[in-house]
């Protein structure tokens, strides 16, 4: 699948998920997550800090076009993937990455 056909997930990581001082190292964690968390062949992931609560935690695009949640579900349905399961798997990967990252500090 070509890069422009893949679904891209911009995942904004809450500093608080790294503990009470998470804001001090959320950027380092995002770099760590970007290098360690491998997306499935049909997707691309990008992890960034979520400093602005007005922005959504997850933002999906294909070919630089923002997708609504209905469009995300339709895209994943075509691949025989469930959106909720997809997001749960990502949350689990992030949880494991947080544990691994905090052990390195």
Phi, psi and omega in degrees: 000131181289155184304321184286349178265348181284148174281133180252130177249118170264112184251117179268118185270125177291125177304325181297338180289350177260012179103180186297336178252021183304329181298337181285337182222019179295325180294318177297321178296317181299319176298316179300311181298319179298329181272336187258328184271114182264126179283161173294167186299338183265005186222163172229139180244147171219125181251127180225157177294148177254089179272333183254108182293346179287339179275145180292154178294321180238138177224127183250141175219157168223130181052044179063021176247127178295143179248142171283167179298325177296321179292323177299313180299317180296317179299311182292325176301319179299335179264008183063036180241143177264130183301315181297317178296319178303312182291323177297319179296319179295316179300321179293318177299320178294318179301315178295320180294322177298313179302313181296319182293315182294329177292336179279340183286000000 
